[in-house]
Amino acid sequence: VTGQIYTDRLAGEKFRSAAQGLITLATYGFGMLIGSLLAGFAVDLWQTPTGHEWQVIWLIPAGIAAIVFIAFILFFKDNKKESWPEEAVDARQKQHHLAKQP
């Protein structure tokens, strides 16, 4: 959801729907296809005569998620600074001022 919100903000009015379609295709299309293929491979690979090595199987997507999280922290830079509308700044200042009153 965060990726869709960021894409919505970054794409602008003209390309917003195309950008949303592309991110949906990437996550729900290719992402789910690759994920299901890798999951099937992992389940088959760690099958034992008595069942499956579920701990190992579940550590694989957890490890991938951790790697993606670290890569996101290291490489994602949002150079577009969003400014607050004047009304939001005024409302926030009033709220802060009221909170300080006894």
Order of alpha helices (4+ residues) and beta strands (2+ residues): alpha-alpha-beta-beta-alpha-alpha
